[in-house]
């Protein structure tokens, strides 16, 4: 979700990961910290809100961080672990190098360790923060199920299993399906692109030498493509160049789906949702009914938060390091 850099899927590795990344049947509880740390959600919300006031890019960054965490080994905060001399961690892999705002999660963890020592896992912090940034940006609220623990393994080479912005619908369905998520979840969670920004490298292939027949991806709105060509010329010497994923990039709404219908999605994977009969009807429903999108997004975020839940892991004292 959000901005993914990798271009292909390695099925053997995915098969191995399927042994560890499944839709968990573990029982999580919305009231998990009611007795042990009743201030937890308030502290998380206040810290995220203050960080977002200081830097408006924080909401999109934390939401993307959550997606990238859950798609590798499940929602166990493995994306927060630092690399060591013996191991390159997920955060230092190519698709995650552009992840930002880790400091917000670390700040929350420091505050919680003072208030409720060794109680709130980094995985739960990130899951709650992802909900909070959506709600703060005008999106839905949902009760986050809690109880997941932190994993102890983070491997950069496993990030090859993140969905790429070039994926077609069949590849997307396969990727989401291996996490126990269905077609409706795929389309709902793609709505996370309502927030955020993408660098040219993730969509420039649609703008220049797309095929032997077409210079520009023919399913892209031509006027939109011409605008993007100006922002992402070839060659492009500005590594920070790019465009927003949505025309209302700081507001969580259903405008993303309206842009997909209009042929104005940045990523080929997003535009593909409108070109496939398995997903087109859901895109159209969400484009026409924001309340429905909000309801389904909240439901899918709960389902995503259940992927690969770790109950017998640890509660890290520092989100960057295993205990």
N, C-alpha and C positions, 0 to 999 in steps of 0.2 A: 504494500500500500504506500501512500505518499510517494516519494521518489525512489525508484529502484533502478540500479545501474546494470545489473547483469543481463546478458542477452540470451542465455539458454539454460536448459534444465538437464541435470545429470541424473538419469533415472536410477542407476545403481545406488548412488548415495542417498537419494530420496527413499528408496526401498529400505535401506538400513535405518534411516531416521524414522521411518514409519513404525519401527519397533518401539520407539521412545516417545513419539509425538502422536498422541491420539486424543480424541475427545473424551476427557476424563469423566468417569462416573462418580468421582469423589464428591462427598457432600460438603459444600461450602455454605457459609452462613452470613447473611447480611448483618447479623448482630454479634459477630465473632469477637469484637473488641469492646462490647458494651460494658463488661466488667473489668477487663484487664487494662484497657486504655480508651476510656470513653471520649477523650479529647482528640483522638487520632484524626478523624475526618475533618474536624475544625482546623487543626494545625495544618493539615495538607492543603485545604482550601485557601486558607489565609496566605500561606507561603506561595502557592501557585498564583493567586490573584496579585500579590505584591510583585512577583517576578514579571508577570504579564504587563503590569502597568509600566515597569521599567523597560521591558522589551516586548513589544507587541507580537514578536515572532514566536514567543514561548508556547502559546497554545498549539499551533500547528506542529511545532517540533516535538512536544511531548506526546501528542497523538500519534505521530509517525513512529516515535521511539517505542510506544506500546505495541504497534503492529509488528515492527521489526523484532521485538522480543518474543512475542507470542508465536510467530511463524517459525522460530528456531527453538526446538526443544520445549515448546510451550511457554506459558506465561510464568517464567521462573526467575526473571531479572538477570538472565545470563548476559544480556546485552550491556549491562552496567559494569561487568567485571573488566578490570584492566588486564592487559597482556603482561606476561612474565617472560624472563629470558628463555624459559622452556616452552612457552606456548603463546601463540598469537591469538588473541581473543576476538570475539565477534565485532566489537566496536572498531577494530582496526582493519577489518576486511573492506574491500572496495565499495560494496553497496552501503556500508555504514560509516564510512569516513566523513560523510557530510552530516551525520547526526549531530545535533547540538543541544545545548541546555541541560547537559547532565548535572550541572551544578545545582539546578533546582531540586532534583531528587536527592542529591547529597545534602543539601541544606535542610530539607524536610527530615531526612534520616537523623541528622545531628540534633535537631530539635526534639524528635521523638525519643531519642536515646536519653535525653535529659529528663523528659516527662515520664516515659514508660520504658525503662531500660530493657533491652533484649526482648522486645515484645512484638513490634510491628515489622513484618518482613518487607524487604525492598520490593518484592514482587507485588505485594498488596499496595504499597505506596504508589507504584507506577500505574497499577490498575485503577486506583481511586483518582489519581491525578488526571488520567486520560478521560474519565467521566467528567471531572470538574472543568477541564478546558473546553469540552464540548458545551456544557451547560452555560459556562461564562460567555461563550461566543454566540449564544442565542439558541443553542440546540436543546435536545431533550435531557431530562434528568432520569436516572434509574438507580435502583438500589444495587450497589456493587456487592456481590457475594465475596466473602473473605475467608481466609484460612489457608491459602497457598503459602508454601515455604519457598526459600531461595535455593536455586540449584547451585552446584559446585563446578559445573563444566561449562566452558565457553570456548568454542573453536571457530576460528575465522573461516576455515574451509567449508563449514556447514552452511554458510550464508549463500552458497550457490543455489539453495532451495527457496530463496525469496522470489516471489512472482516478479517478472520483469515487465517493464513498460511496453515491450514489444509482443507480449503474449497474446495469442488469440483466445477465444472463449473456451475452446476445448482444453487448452493448457491451464487456463484459470480455474475451470471447473475441477480439473484433476488436482491442482495444487490445493484448492480450498477443501476438496473432498477428502484428501488425506489427513486433514485436520478435523474431520467430522463436521464440516460446514457445507451447507447445500447451496443451490443456485441463488436462492433468495438472499442468503447470507452474503454471497459474493457481490451481488448488486447493491445490497444495503451498505456493506462495509466499504465499497468503492466510493460511497458518498463521503467518506473521510477526506476525499480530495476537495471537499468544499473549503477546506482551510489549507493554506500553504503556497509554496513557491517551488518551481523546478528549474534546475539549470539546463541549459541548452543540450548538454550531452545526453539527456534522457529522451529527447524528442527530435533532435536535429536530423535523424535519419529519415524522418517523414517529410523534411523540407528540401533536401538536396539529394539528387540521384537516387530517388526512392526505388526505381526499377528501370529496366531497359526501355520501358515504354513511357513511364511517367517520372518527371523530375520531382513532383510533389505527390504525396499520398492522395489519390483521387477521391477518397471518402472525406477528406478534410475540406471544410468551407474555404473557397479560394481566397476570399478577402482576408479571412483570418490567417491563412497561410502566408499571404504577402506581408502582413503585419509582423508575423513571427520571423520571416526571413530578414527583416530589417534588424530585429533584436538579436538574431542568431545567424549572422552572415557566415559565408564560407570563403576563406578560413576565418575562424573566430578566435581572436587573441585574448578575449576577456573571459576568464574562467568563471566569473561571477554573473555573467549574462544569463538571462532566462526570462521566464514569465510566470505569472500567478496561475495556479491551477483552476481558479474560478474568478469570475469578474467581481465577486464580493468576497475576497480572500480572507478577511478577518471576521466574517459572519458565517456561522454555521446555518445553512439553509438548503433548499432544494434546487438552487440555481445551477449547481453542477450538472444535474440531470437535464435541465433545459438546454445547457450548452452542448451536451452530448447529442441531444435530439437535433440541434442546429448544426452539427458537424464541427463544433468548436472545442472539442476535447484536446488537450495537449498530447496525452499519451495514446498510442495506438491501441493499447489494452483497454483504455476507457472507451474510445470510439467504437471498438469492436463490440461492446455490449449492445449497441444499437443496431448493429449489422447482423446479429444472430437471433433467430426466432426464439431461442431458449431464454434469452435475457431481454430482448427488446420490449416485451410487454410490461416487464417490471420497471424498466427505465421510464416508459411512458406513464405508468401509474404514479411513480414518484415525482416525475416532472409536473404532473397535474395536481398532486395532493401532498403538500408538505407535511401535514399531520400524519399521514400514513407513513411517509418516509421516516419521520422521527420515531414513530412507534416501532417500525421494523428495525431501524438502526439500533435502538436501545436493546431490543431483543437479541439482535445479532452480536452486539458488544458483550452481552452477558455470556452468550454461547462461546464467543472467541476467548473470553476470560477463563473459561473452563478447560481450554485446550492444554493438555499436558500438565495439569495441576500437580504440584509436588507437595505432599503432605508429610513426608518423612525426611525432608531436607533440613535446612538450618535457617535461623534468623540471623542474617549477617549483622555484625556490629558496624561494619563499614560496607556500603554497597559496592565499592570498588574491589573488595577483597573477600575471599572466603575466610571463614573463621580459623 
